[in-house]
C-alpha cells in the first residue's frame, strides 16, 4: 500500500526546521508562507508537472511514495 508524500527541505532553517513532510503540494502553503518557499503554489504545480523534484535557492521539494505495510483488514 502506498501513499503520496511531499518532502520539503529548507536550504537554510525556517523557524528552526529544515525538513517537513506533507500529503500534497497545497498542504505546504497551509504551514509555510510562499515567501519562505520561494514560489507560489500555482507556479510550483506548473514547475513540477511530470517531475518528482523541484529546487530553487530556498528549498528542495521531492514527491515520493510512503510505503506502508498492508493491514489484515485491507487484504480482503
Secondary structure, 3 states (H helix, E strand, C coil): CEEEEEEEEEEEEECCEEEEEECCHHHHHHHCCHHHHCCCHHHHHHHHCCCCEEECCCEEEEEEEEECCCCCHHHC
